[in-house]
Structure formats: structure tokens, C-alpha cells
Amino acid sequence: MTITALPPTETPIRALTRSSGARMSLATHKVDYTDAELAALNDQFETMSATKIIRWAVDNFGPHLAMSASMTDAVLIDLATKVEPAIEVVFIDTGYHFPETLATVEEVRRHYGLNLRMMTVARQNEELWQADPENCCSAVKVGQLDRALAGKDAWMSGLRRTEAATRESAPIVSRDLRGLVKLNPIATWTDTDVDAYIAEHNIIVNPLTNQGYPSIGCMPCTTPIAPGEDPRAGRWRDSSKTECGLHEQ
């Protein structure tokens, strides 16, 4: 499939018909979407470009919108900043990241002039990933994301359905456990789509992706994968854990 990024000036998404019979322009700011409205929007977004989905989010939630970034690559950042250069980008510095990941954060920040919000985790007397590996992610990552999203109405992530079996049915737009609207604008993109966008737009990528790390998390919990292994096999290897909790609905 060919991904075509539509320009920020494209025409608004068609109006959504509400149950009351009134018509609502999707370019009009509205925070209190019902679950039924979000489900209808999700159906519409299935066939729409990532740029158009991001434009809808920016138009509807404005300064109360943020996006999370893992810094595996800058694909979603590139798409989002072309729509809204000042969008807030959240990166959670767990204290356990690879040096390459932190270097990628700085390279991306400088390249795009990012409105970057670094959520830094306080150092512990005992390394949490050793003391309580099962709850480390929820205490470190999820807790910091909760802080970053306080006062927000919506947020975006680069989650994609092809990344893992646990993500195969991920919606493009939904309501998260905090009650916020969550968007995954590139949920339908395949690895081929991502690779093509990176090549066409000269996107910054984490150098670890070329060293056997297709999925990059914290250093103590991420290992390189062998040829033929699942892309996320290196995350929490020899553990039943498959997700950090950031994307649990």
C-alpha cells in the first residue's frame, strides 16, 4: 500500500451524523465525544491518511493534545510536526535507556525544533527493574505518562497493529483508561509502509534498529533478536510480559 501524506490545508473530514440528527463538523473543537461517536470516527479513520487523522486531532484538541514518542524512529513526529510544529512531544526518560536512544532524542529534538517534554524518573536506591521487574514499567513508564497527560484531553502514539499480536485489533481512535481520547494515526501501517516513508523522507531512526533491535525499550529489558524471531521477542525475554502498559485500553 502506498502512503500519501496529505498537506495540512486539505479539506476537512466529512461531517459525522450524530444520533440527534444534527450534523457536526469534525474540524470543530469538541472534547466530550461519546463512545458511540468515537466508534463512528474510528470506522471513518480506517481509510484515511495519517496526516488527515492528525489534523483532526489538532483541530479538535489544540494545546490540550500531546503525543508520546519511544524514539525508535521519528515517523510519527515527522507527520505530526508537518501539521502542527508546536505539538507537545512526550519522552519518558526511565533512567535505563540505551545511550543510542538518548542520542536519538537529542538529534530529533534539534532537527525538528521539538516542543519536547522530558519526563525524568527519579533515581532509586535500588534499581527498580531488579527489585520489582513486574511492576517496574507501571511505576516508571505509566506513572510518568499519567503525569505528562494531566490536563490533556487527548494524546497520540505511534502504535501499529503489525507490531505484535497484542496490538492486532488496536483502534485508531478510542478512549483510554484515563478517559482521554487516544489516537494511533499510523495503526494501519505495515513495516513496508514505515520503511518506505523513512526512505522517502529521510527520517531519523534509532541506530539500534540496524543492530538487531527492531523493538527498543529499556536497556536491562531489551535484547537483540535472532533472524526469523518475532520483532518483539527481545522485549522482556524469558518472561510472559509482552506490554509495558502504556497502550493498555
Backbone torsions as a table, in degrees:
resi	resn	phi	psi	omega
1	MET	NA	143.1	-178.6
2	THR	-98.6	127.4	179.8
3	ILE	-95.0	122.2	177.8
4	THR	-115.1	115.7	179.7
5	ALA	-80.8	116.9	179.9
6	LEU	-81.0	146.9	-177.6
7	PRO	-71.7	157.4	-178.8
8	PRO	-58.5	-20.4	-176.7
9	THR	-90.8	10.0	-178.2
10	GLU	-62.3	164.2	-178.1
11	THR	-69.1	148.0	-178.5
12	PRO	-62.4	155.2	173.9
13	ILE	-61.3	148.3	-178.5
14	ARG	-60.4	153.4	-176.4
15	ALA	-64.7	147.9	177.6
16	LEU	-97.6	130.8	179.3
17	THR	-83.3	120.1	179.6
18	ARG	-85.6	163.2	-176.5
19	SER	-62.4	-23.8	-179.4
20	SER	-74.6	-11.8	-177.9
21	GLY	96.4	-14.6	178.4
22	ALA	-76.0	158.2	179.0
23	ARG	-109.8	138.2	-174.2
24	MET	-120.1	123.1	177.2
25	SER	-72.5	132.1	-178.5
26	LEU	-74.9	-8.3	176.4
27	ALA	-91.8	1.7	179.8
28	THR	-92.8	132.8	-177.8
29	HIS	-59.6	126.1	178.6
30	LYS	-153.8	120.0	-176.2
31	VAL	-94.1	-39.3	-169.7
32	ASP	-87.6	61.6	176.4
33	TYR	-71.1	137.8	175.2
34	THR	-80.0	165.1	177.9
35	ASP	-61.9	-35.7	179.2
36	ALA	-66.1	-40.6	178.5
37	GLU	-65.8	-40.2	178.5
38	LEU	-65.4	-37.8	178.3
39	ALA	-64.4	-40.0	178.5
40	ALA	-66.6	-40.4	177.0
41	LEU	-63.7	-41.1	179.9
42	ASN	-58.8	-40.3	177.7
43	ASP	-62.9	-42.0	179.2
44	GLN	-65.1	-40.8	-175.0
45	PHE	-69.3	-18.6	-178.7
46	GLU	-55.6	-31.7	-176.5
47	THR	-112.4	16.2	-177.8
48	MET	-109.8	154.8	-178.2
49	SER	-68.4	154.0	177.4
50	ALA	-60.0	-38.4	179.9
51	THR	-61.8	-40.8	-179.5
52	LYS	-68.2	-36.6	177.5
53	ILE	-65.7	-43.1	178.5
54	ILE	-64.4	-41.2	177.5
55	ARG	-58.5	-43.0	177.6
56	TRP	-59.7	-45.0	-178.8
57	ALA	-63.3	-44.0	179.7
58	VAL	-64.4	-44.2	-179.2
59	ASP	-64.9	-34.4	-175.8
60	ASN	-87.1	-32.8	-172.5
61	PHE	-118.3	-13.2	172.3
62	GLY	45.6	-126.7	-176.7
63	PRO	-69.7	-8.6	178.9
64	HIS	-96.0	24.6	178.7
65	LEU	-118.8	139.2	175.3
66	ALA	-136.8	167.0	174.6
67	MET	-135.8	142.6	177.7
68	SER	-91.9	152.6	-179.8
69	ALA	-140.7	132.1	177.7
70	SER	-94.7	-16.0	-179.7
71	MET	66.7	31.3	166.8
72	THR	-72.8	-39.9	171.4
73	ASP	-155.2	174.4	-177.0
74	ALA	-110.4	28.4	-177.8
75	VAL	-60.8	-55.3	-178.3
76	LEU	-66.3	-35.7	177.3
77	ILE	-61.7	-43.0	178.7
78	ASP	-61.9	-46.4	178.8
79	LEU	-61.5	-46.5	-174.6
80	ALA	-69.8	-41.6	-177.8
81	THR	-72.4	-19.3	173.5
82	LYS	-72.2	-25.4	176.3
83	VAL	-86.8	-47.0	-178.1
84	GLU	-142.8	97.4	-176.7
85	PRO	-57.7	-26.4	-175.7
86	ALA	-93.6	8.5	-178.2
87	ILE	-57.7	140.0	-178.8
88	GLU	-78.0	124.8	178.9
89	VAL	-109.4	125.9	-176.5
90	VAL	-105.2	126.8	173.2
91	PHE	-124.1	130.1	-178.6
92	ILE	-96.2	111.3	177.7
93	ASP	-88.9	96.5	-175.6
94	THR	-73.0	-17.0	-174.2
95	GLY	92.1	-5.0	-177.0
96	TYR	-120.1	14.0	-176.2
97	HIS	-73.9	154.8	171.9
98	PHE	-64.8	146.9	174.7
99	PRO	-56.6	-35.2	179.5
100	GLU	-62.8	-35.8	179.1
101	THR	-67.8	-44.1	179.3
102	LEU	-66.2	-34.4	176.6
103	ALA	-67.8	-35.9	177.5
104	THR	-66.2	-39.8	177.0
105	VAL	-55.4	-47.9	-177.5
106	GLU	-68.1	-39.4	179.2
107	GLU	-64.0	-43.1	179.4
108	VAL	-67.2	-41.5	179.8
109	ARG	-58.3	-46.6	-178.5
110	ARG	-69.6	-40.1	-176.8
111	HIS	-63.2	-42.9	-175.8
112	TYR	-98.6	-5.9	-173.6
113	GLY	59.9	44.9	-169.9
114	LEU	-61.6	144.7	164.6
115	ASN	-83.9	79.2	-171.2
116	LEU	-96.6	130.5	175.6
117	ARG	-113.9	109.5	-179.9
118	MET	-90.1	119.7	177.0
119	MET	-97.9	106.7	-173.3
120	THR	-100.5	129.7	-178.9
121	VAL	-86.5	131.3	179.0
122	ALA	-64.2	141.6	179.3
123	ARG	-67.8	143.2	-179.7
124	GLN	-104.3	153.7	176.5
125	ASN	-62.8	-36.7	176.1
126	GLU	-119.2	133.3	-178.4
127	GLU	-57.2	120.5	-173.5
128	LEU	-63.8	-34.5	-178.9
129	TRP	-66.1	-21.0	176.0
130	GLN	-91.9	-41.2	-176.5
131	ALA	-72.0	-38.0	-176.8
132	ASP	-148.0	69.6	-174.0
133	PRO	-60.2	-31.1	-178.3
134	GLU	-68.9	-34.0	-176.2
135	ASN	-105.3	4.2	-177.7
136	CYS	-60.7	-46.3	-177.2
137	CYS	-62.4	-43.4	-177.9
138	SER	-67.5	-36.5	-179.2
139	ALA	-74.6	-37.3	-174.7
140	VAL	-91.8	-60.6	-175.0
141	LYS	-74.4	-55.5	-175.2
142	VAL	-64.2	-41.1	179.5
143	GLY	-61.1	-40.9	179.8
144	GLN	-71.0	-36.0	177.1
145	LEU	-66.0	-39.0	176.3
146	ASP	-56.8	-43.2	179.0
147	ARG	-63.9	-43.8	-177.2
148	ALA	-65.4	-32.0	-175.5
149	LEU	-92.4	0.1	176.8
150	ALA	-60.1	126.3	-179.6
151	GLY	87.2	-2.0	177.5
152	LYS	-91.2	158.2	175.4
153	ASP	-104.2	-23.9	-176.2
154	ALA	-156.7	158.8	175.9
155	TRP	-149.5	159.5	-178.0
156	MET	-124.2	153.7	174.1
157	SER	-140.3	167.9	179.4
158	GLY	-95.8	19.6	180.0
159	LEU	-57.1	139.0	177.8
160	ARG	-129.8	148.0	-175.9
161	ARG	-66.9	-29.3	-177.0
162	THR	-81.3	-2.8	-175.9
163	GLU	-72.6	-32.5	-176.8
164	ALA	-164.2	157.2	178.5
165	ALA	-61.1	-31.6	179.9
166	THR	-69.9	-10.3	-176.6
167	ARG	-114.1	3.6	-174.0
168	GLU	-58.9	-30.1	-177.8
169	SER	-108.2	18.9	-178.2
170	ALA	-60.0	130.0	177.0
171	PRO	-75.0	162.0	174.7
172	ILE	-81.3	-36.4	175.5
173	VAL	-139.7	138.7	-178.8
174	SER	-162.4	-173.2	175.2
175	ARG	-110.8	131.8	-178.9
176	ASP	-87.9	-178.1	-176.5
177	LEU	-66.8	-17.7	177.2
178	ARG	-84.0	-10.8	-175.3
179	GLY	92.0	4.9	179.1
180	LEU	-87.3	156.0	174.0
181	VAL	-78.4	128.3	178.7
182	LYS	-117.1	134.1	179.5
183	LEU	-121.6	139.6	172.8
184	ASN	-120.5	81.2	-170.4
185	PRO	-61.2	-25.9	-179.6
186	ILE	-111.0	28.3	-178.8
187	ALA	-57.0	-33.7	-175.8
188	THR	-86.7	-5.5	-176.8
189	TRP	-71.9	140.0	174.3
190	THR	-91.5	172.5	175.5
191	ASP	-60.4	-36.6	178.6
192	THR	-63.3	-41.2	177.6
193	ASP	-60.9	-45.3	-178.9
194	VAL	-63.4	-47.6	-179.4
195	ASP	-60.2	-39.6	179.9
196	ALA	-66.1	-40.5	-179.8
197	TYR	-67.3	-41.1	178.5
198	ILE	-60.0	-45.5	-178.8
199	ALA	-67.4	-42.7	-176.6
200	GLU	-69.2	-34.1	-173.9
201	HIS	-109.8	6.6	178.1
202	ASN	54.1	51.9	-175.7
203	ILE	-77.3	140.1	175.9
204	ILE	-67.3	133.4	176.4
205	VAL	-127.7	151.8	175.8
206	ASN	-66.6	125.9	-177.3
207	PRO	-59.3	-19.9	179.1
208	LEU	-65.2	-23.4	-179.9
209	THR	-64.9	-20.9	177.9
210	ASN	-98.9	10.5	-178.8
211	GLN	-123.8	25.0	176.6
212	GLY	92.2	13.5	179.7
213	TYR	-118.6	79.8	179.2
214	PRO	-71.8	-22.4	177.4
215	SER	-126.7	120.2	-170.6
216	ILE	-116.5	123.1	175.7
217	GLY	-123.6	-143.5	178.0
218	CYS	-74.5	150.5	-174.8
219	MET	-58.6	-43.4	-177.9
220	PRO	-68.8	-18.8	-172.6
221	CYS	-114.1	12.1	-177.6
222	THR	-130.0	128.6	177.0
223	THR	-126.0	158.9	175.6
224	PRO	-68.6	157.7	179.6
225	ILE	-105.9	157.9	177.2
226	ALA	-88.4	157.7	177.0
227	PRO	-54.4	131.6	179.4
228	GLY	90.4	-11.4	178.4
229	GLU	-75.0	157.5	174.5
230	ASP	-59.4	140.4	-178.2
231	PRO	-55.8	-26.5	-179.4
232	ARG	-102.1	13.4	-179.9
233	ALA	-63.9	-24.6	-179.9
234	GLY	-82.2	-3.3	178.4
235	ARG	-92.1	124.6	-179.2
236	TRP	50.5	47.0	-178.7
237	ARG	-55.9	144.0	-178.3
238	ASP	63.9	25.9	177.8
239	SER	-133.8	156.5	177.1
240	SER	-80.6	-6.4	-177.9
241	LYS	-70.4	134.6	179.2
242	THR	-127.3	-16.1	-179.6
243	GLU	-137.5	149.9	179.5
244	CYS	-84.5	-15.9	179.7
245	GLY	107.2	-12.6	-178.4
246	LEU	-63.6	-30.7	-173.3
247	HIS	-109.7	13.1	176.9
248	GLU	-73.1	130.3	-176.0
249	GLN	-84.0	NA	NA
